[in-house]
Amino acid sequence: MSAEPDSSRTEAEAEGSSLGEARWNAALELEAEFPGLTADCVRFETLSGGDGAAAARVRATVDVEAWRRLGREDPDDPVGRVRAFVGRVVLGLGLSARVEVEETEEEIRATVKGDDLGLLIGRHGATIDAIQHLAARVAHRATQERKRVVVDAAGYRERRQAVLHRQAERAVADALAFRRPVELEPMSAADRKIVHDYLSGRGEVTTHSEGEEPDRRLVVSPVRL
């Protein structure tokens, strides 16, 4: 990231067919002077439109101190790389949201907080799972350490885990009642791991995966057929 911008301009106004497009266009104007700009460094104000009936116009204002702090982050720091990467995705999607990153001994968790985050999550979590996969690769590109990286938004991970646990319980019940393997719906690798870990302590069933991506699915089998 470069040092200081060449001018004192910290605001830009732009239009778009939607609020997201207008925010993206305004941010693009500012990024020329603030390289590496992320959503955490920008405040958006809706000036007009945005209700689906007319073009939207917004004003974007850079938090210069936040941008400077981002520039001082160690490029070899996995936490900093995750924060910058997810922030860039949020900005690229035109979302008005902030990214909070926490690190524990086991994982690096990036949580996106804001409104209307459905675009970030995607259908059945496909988009946020892809972002999480890429964030993990970005985090560990220059280090041997391999902490788990989690990207969450609007409590999606907790809700998805609850749904997967219920599906797992139904599969176990059917497998034991009918004494046959039960296939779950196709899932991402992340979702399959959640179910596998959840059932790993259940001595009456085993789990394995079958099929090819993106239709790969988990199979729950009773130990005794």
HELIX and SHEET records of a PDB file:
HELIX    1   1 LEU A   19  GLU A   31  1                                  13    
HELIX    2   2 ALA A   39  CYS A   41  5                                   3    
HELIX    3   3 VAL A   64  GLY A   71  1                                   8    
HELIX    4   4 PRO A   78  GLY A   92  1                                  15    
HELIX    5   5 GLY A  118  ILE A  121  1                                   4    
HELIX    6   6 ARG A  123  GLY A  125  5                                   3    
HELIX    7   7 ALA A  126  ALA A  139  1                                  14    
HELIX    8   8 TYR A  156  PHE A  178  1                                  23    
HELIX    9   9 ALA A  189  LEU A  199  1                                  11    
SHEET    1   A 3 GLU A  11  GLY A  16  0                                        
SHEET    2   A 3 ALA A  56  VAL A  62 -1                                        
SHEET    3   A 3 VAL A  42  SER A  48 -1                                        
SHEET    1   B 3 ALA A  97  GLU A 103  0                                        
SHEET    2   B 3 GLU A 107  GLY A 114 -1                                        
SHEET    3   B 3 ARG A 148  ALA A 153  1                                        
SHEET    1   C 3 VAL A 182  GLU A 183  0                                        
SHEET    2   C 3 ARG A 217  PRO A 222 -1                                        
SHEET    3   C 3 VAL A 205  GLU A 210 -1                                        
END                                                                             
